[in-house]
Amino acid sequence: MKKKSNIRIPILLLIVSCWLPSWASRAGPPTILLIEVDDAIQPITSQFILQAIEQANQMKAELMILSLQTPGGLVTATEEVVDSMLRSETPILVFVEGTKAASAGFFITIASHVAVMAPGTRIGAAHPVSLVGSSQDDVMMEKIVNDLAAYVRTIAENRGRNVELAEQAVRESRSFTEREALEGNLIDFICRDLDEILEKVDGRSLTTASGVEHVLRLEGAEIVRREMTVRQEILSVIANPAVSIFLLGIGALGLYLEFSHPGLILPGVLGGICLLLFALSVQIIPINFIGLLLILLGILLFILEIKVISYGMLTVGGLACFVLGSLVLFENPPGNLGIRVPTEIILAVSLTAGLLMAFLTYLVVSVHRRQIRTGHEGMHAETGLAITSIDPVGRVFIHGEYWNARSIRAIEKGRKIRVIEVINLEIQVEEVGSTPG
């Protein structure tokens, strides 16, 4: 009997040591991961949200809260976020605060396990649009709308929300106040702040992606905030189409200045940096490459105006190409949810950059065509005064300088003379009013 008890003690200690870490982790306070998104839903913000969801699952957080304010976003980025939310084992709560979660934000809100809106906010307006607001092909747009309507129905059914109202937000671009969304079963609560949210959702039973019922235990929860990295913040700014068009305008102007005035250096460096940042932005947001080619053609025509006499035709063509290229640059394929670049901004930036390049081209061409006023060439036909008699050599005062002069005919002191030719440091002159012999 003594031998058996000696064997049991190590086994019991082994079992206790295996369960102790698990018990200790469960005994700690629950964790809530909190992130804030106040931007369009594009690949950078999408990446940030996906990383947060992954972190919440790895740390086995009790809840993840996404504080959301957005004007919209790209369909592909929105689908990535929604898909990750639907597959998450950690319950996700979306809190719409600030002003709105429109368009792409509507899809994300209704895809959450718990949807909450602050007083004075709104959601909806999820009809697809083009990036610069122009109309798309009717048949193509109808396909896009039908696809997104089916997508939003799937999300709403999965989360037990009002399918009919969700579809109206897509097909009719309908928006909802926080009260309308609550009464229409699009959201779960209206709360003023985080404390009120935690009080209302504590003890709520939710179903995770694996079908397991999970009861939220949030008493004494520790809130962990996740922020965007510096790299993500910079890329997020660059991914804004309005910023992108500014980068293109400044880059094109700087590049043109360097070509037309070689050696300035600063415009070339600044323009090169802006164009590289623009190239980075077009890796994030979709563009029409025909528009980009038109812009490059416009810059080339401005440069050719300096070399080719076209009486302004190349400048006019360059300005037209630059403006038209800017207008169609963001004419991406349909599938955009709420990101729009005002046409006024595009016109203002492209016209300003184009007119500046046209003006600089005019100045350069004018200088090139102006009579040379410096060096030997600049002395030709200039007039001055004979300060000594010239027979056949003497001294003259011209261009504020004293010169040795030679003349075929004798010229008396004090007579007005004209330069015929410059040979080394001596000039050939004649008396003004005389007839060449």
C-alpha angles and dihedrals in degrees: 000000000000092000092053093052089049090056095045095055096063091045092052091047090051092051092048092049090052095050098038098079091047092048091046092052091050091047091060123090117280117261127229120194112211126193132171126213118187101163144070116296102251132140094286097050088041090054090049093052093045091051090050092051090049091050091049091053093047094049090043091232117193091228141356118215121201112195102204137194117156140148091214139281149211120311095231093052092045092051090052091054095045093047091052091048092052091051096045119118089198112077112246124211119194115204114194108206137153104041114319152341099216132178106338088023089060092059091049093047096053091043091063124101088232122022119199131177130195120229112275096026131116140200136193133056090127099158112130118250138179120261095249098031101253121136121267130215107292095228093047092046091050090054091050092049093048091049094049091045090055090046094052091047090055092050093047093049091048092054097037095246132142104288096189095054092043090055091048089057088060103037099036098026088236120177128206134207117224090261093049091047092051095047090045093053094244093121135025106221146009110221135170100212147353095276092056090048094053091048093052100043097042108115094014115144116229135178116232126212091269091056095253118143110237124190114206114235106188104156109129091000119175113229116217116193122209119200132193115263118246089253092054092048092052093046091047090057092047091050090064105106091216090056090044093057090050090052090051093049094048092043093051092047093048092048091049092049091053092050094046095041106031115201100033088109098180096073090047094049093045092045092048092051092048092049091050090051089048090051088052092050093053088057086062103038124040119250139181107249092203086065091050091050090051090054092050090048089052091054090048091052091052090053092047090054088068092055102034127054103232099146091240099310094115090050092052090048091048092051092048092049092047095050095042092046091052092050095053096034094098097037090124125172112281117274104092118135110206106320107126132170111208111241088225091064093049092048093046094051097041095044092047093049092042095048091047090053091046091051093048090048089054091051093049093047091047091053092048092052096044118103112266112255101180136064125013092317090055092057095062113115092359116143130225145149132278106233092183132024113274115218098165096320134024145126129289135184114225136149088008090299138101115240137183107243138193128198134185090218125045115261122198123229114273095026121133113249138192127214115243101173142348117226113183104303096339127081130211110226141177133199113264108252095022123121115240111248 
